[in-house]
Each structure stands twice: as C-alpha cells, then as structure tokens.
C-alpha cells in the first residue's frame, strides 16, 4: 500500500551534513593564525638558544684565558712581551679551525690596578675581552680581575 506524502518526514530530501563557506573561511583563518604563532615561537626559541650558546662559549673563553694567566709568575705577567695581546678562538672548543663558523677574537691587557698608590707595585688589572659577530650584530664580552704579586704562584709550583 502506498502511503504517499502524508507525513512530512517521508517527503523531505535527506539532510546533508556539511560546513558552509563562511565556517570554512573562519576555520582556515584560525588555523593560519595558530600556525604563524607556532612558527614565530619556534623561531624565537631557536634564536634564544643560539645566543645563549654563543654567550656561554664567550664566557668559557674568558675564564680559560683568565685562569691560565693567573697561574703565571709575576715576572711573566709584568713582562709585556710574554703575554700575547691578541688571540682567536673557534665556536667549537674541540677544534682549532678559526676559518669557518663563529670566530671569537680576543684581546688581553695588563695595566696598573686602579687602587691606592700603596698597592701599585703589587697589583695588576688583567682584562680579557672577546668579540664576535652573529649575522650582522657585533657582540662583545669582557672579564677583569686583579692579579697580585704573591697570588697563586707560590701554591701552584
């Protein structure tokens, strides 16, 4: 028996589940903003880690040079021809290749300590400075310490 279209449910076409064009555009815009934000965050994080590594390597170079000089005898420290005033160091501490990658150039200076005259013959101000370039940004770090005539030398040897 044919019931015909007496009920409203039997005569309607099947409903289709789909998104409208406006909903799709809004969703794509939201996804685009999220992707751009993630990309910016990852790029910033990688840059921060790179800068921290470069700063850490500069600090290592400064401490290495300073501690080596603190073990010299007083006559070696006060002799201007004994200490090299300029040096190069590579980013990778395990190599001596200073032709590729980040190269740290440094200077070492020994001067009279900026204290009262009573200490002027027994103290020297040691300054080690390191500079390097990251991209187009010139960077510099410096470490200064005082070295005494009766410093570590009697205890090291």
C-alpha positions as CSV (number, residue, x, y, z in Angstrom):
1,X,0.0,0.0,0.0
2,X,1.3,3.4,-1.0
3,X,1.0,5.9,1.8
4,X,2.2,8.8,-0.4
5,X,3.5,12.0,1.2
6,X,1.1,12.2,4.1
7,X,3.9,12.6,6.7
8,X,6.3,15.4,6.5
9,X,9.3,13.2,7.2
10,X,8.9,10.9,4.3
11,X,8.6,13.7,1.7
12,X,11.8,15.7,2.7
13,X,15.0,15.1,0.9
14,X,17.8,13.6,3.1
15,X,19.7,16.3,5.0
16,X,23.4,16.6,4.2
17,X,25.9,17.4,7.0
18,X,28.4,19.9,5.7
19,X,30.1,23.2,6.6
20,X,29.2,26.5,5.0
21,X,31.7,28.6,3.1
22,X,31.8,31.1,5.9
23,X,32.6,28.5,8.5
24,X,35.4,27.1,6.4
25,X,36.9,30.6,6.0
26,X,36.8,31.2,9.7
27,X,38.4,27.9,10.5
28,X,41.2,28.4,7.9
29,X,41.8,31.9,9.4
30,X,42.1,30.5,12.9
31,X,44.4,27.7,11.7
32,X,46.6,30.2,9.9
33,X,46.9,32.4,13.0
34,X,47.9,29.4,15.1
35,X,50.5,28.2,12.5
36,X,52.0,31.7,12.3
37,X,52.2,31.9,16.1
38,X,53.8,28.5,16.4
39,X,56.3,29.3,13.7
40,X,57.2,32.6,15.5
41,X,57.6,30.9,18.8
42,X,59.8,28.1,17.5
43,X,62.0,30.6,15.6
44,X,62.3,32.8,18.6
45,X,63.2,29.8,20.8
46,X,65.9,28.6,18.4
47,X,67.4,32.1,18.2
48,X,67.4,32.4,22.0
49,X,69.2,29.0,22.4
50,X,71.8,30.0,19.7
51,X,72.5,33.3,21.5
52,X,72.8,31.6,24.9
53,X,75.3,29.1,23.4
54,X,77.4,31.9,21.9
55,X,77.4,33.7,25.2
56,X,78.3,30.6,27.1
57,X,81.2,29.9,24.7
58,X,82.4,33.5,25.1
59,X,82.3,33.1,28.9
60,X,84.3,29.8,28.6
61,X,87.0,31.6,26.6
62,X,87.2,34.5,29.0
63,X,87.5,32.2,32.0
64,X,90.1,29.9,30.3
65,X,92.4,32.8,29.4
66,X,92.0,34.5,32.8
67,X,92.7,31.4,34.8
68,X,95.7,30.5,32.6
69,X,97.2,33.9,33.2
70,X,96.5,33.8,36.9
71,X,98.9,30.9,37.1
72,X,101.8,32.8,35.5
73,X,104.7,34.1,37.6
74,X,104.8,37.8,38.5
75,X,107.7,38.5,36.2
76,X,105.8,36.9,33.3
77,X,102.7,38.9,33.9
78,X,104.6,42.2,34.1
79,X,106.7,41.4,31.0
80,X,104.7,43.0,28.1
81,X,106.4,40.7,25.5
82,X,105.5,37.5,27.3
83,X,101.7,37.7,27.1
84,X,100.1,37.6,23.7
85,X,97.8,40.6,23.4
86,X,95.5,39.1,20.7
87,X,94.1,35.7,20.1
88,X,91.4,33.8,18.1
89,X,89.2,31.0,19.3
90,X,86.6,29.0,17.4
91,X,83.0,28.3,18.5
92,X,83.7,24.6,18.7
93,X,86.1,24.1,21.6
94,X,87.3,20.8,20.3
95,X,88.8,22.2,17.1
96,X,91.4,24.9,16.3
97,X,89.8,25.8,13.0
98,X,89.3,29.6,13.0
99,X,88.4,29.9,9.4
100,X,84.8,28.8,9.4
101,X,81.8,29.3,11.7
102,X,81.8,31.8,14.5
103,X,85.2,33.1,15.3
104,X,85.9,34.8,18.6
105,X,88.7,37.4,18.5
106,X,90.1,38.5,21.8
107,X,92.5,40.8,23.5
108,X,94.4,40.6,26.7
109,X,95.7,43.7,28.6
110,X,97.6,44.1,31.8
111,X,97.6,47.5,33.4
112,X,98.2,49.0,36.8
113,X,95.4,48.4,39.3
114,X,93.1,51.3,39.9
115,X,93.7,51.3,43.6
116,X,95.7,53.4,46.0
117,X,99.4,54.0,45.5
118,X,100.4,51.6,48.3
119,X,99.3,48.6,46.1
120,X,100.5,49.9,42.8
121,X,103.7,47.7,42.8
122,X,101.9,44.6,43.9
123,X,98.7,44.5,41.8
124,X,97.9,44.4,38.1
125,X,94.5,44.7,36.5
126,X,94.0,41.9,34.0
127,X,91.3,42.5,31.3
128,X,90.3,39.9,28.8
129,X,87.9,40.9,26.1
130,X,86.2,38.7,23.5
131,X,84.2,39.9,20.4
132,X,82.3,38.1,17.7
133,X,79.7,38.7,15.1
134,X,76.3,37.0,14.9
135,X,74.8,37.7,11.5
136,X,75.2,41.5,11.3
137,X,75.2,42.0,15.1
138,X,78.6,42.7,16.7
139,X,78.8,41.3,20.2
140,X,81.4,41.7,23.0
141,X,82.1,40.4,26.5
142,X,84.8,41.4,28.9
143,X,86.2,40.0,32.2
144,X,88.5,41.9,34.5
145,X,90.3,40.7,37.6
146,X,93.2,41.7,39.7
147,X,96.4,39.7,40.0
148,X,98.7,40.0,43.0
149,X,102.4,39.6,43.2
150,X,102.0,36.9,45.9
151,X,99.0,35.4,44.2
152,X,98.6,31.7,43.2
153,X,102.1,31.2,42.0
154,X,103.7,30.0,45.4
155,X,100.9,27.5,45.8
156,X,100.8,26.1,42.2
157,X,104.5,25.2,41.9
